[in-house]
Structures are given as structure tokens and as C-alpha cells.
Amino acid sequence: MDHEPPATQAARGRRFDPLGLWLCGLAALGLARAWMYLVRDAGSAGAIGWIWFGGSLLLGGIGVALLLRGLATSRRGPRR
């Protein structure tokens, strides 16, 4: 039997994965930096800018996947 107060149960259901949020924040900063790098030379940036852009997209994708996994887990309930 679960003896937690209802407020605690509701707060646990809305909790996001902190690692996913952190990765999404880093990806947003990386995308902003890559955008500045790519448009600085009027689109003639080298491989570094494109690698930075791709890495930021990859980081954002991983962050979103972790957030979605955390939301799906919170809807199903805690594991026992």
C-alpha cells in the first residue's frame, strides 16, 4: 500500500529527467554557437562548423529521447 501524500505523488508524475534537460540546454547553446560560426563567414565555414552543428543536433536528439522516456515512465508509474 502506498502511503505517500497526494501532493508528493503528483509532483513525482510531472518530474522531467534532469540529464535530458541538461543535454537539451547544452544542445541549444551549441546550436547557437554553431549558427554564429556558420554565418560569420557568409556560409563558407569549414568542417568544424558543420561538425559542431551535427554534434549539437545529436546532443539535442539524445536529450529529447531521455525526456520522452522519462515522461513515458512517469505515466506508467514507478517501477517496483
Secondary structure, 3 states (H helix, E strand, C coil): CCCCCHHHHHHHHCCCCHHHHHHHHHHHHHHHHHHHHHHHCCCCCCHHHHHHHHHHHHHHHHHHHHHHHHHHHHHHCCCC
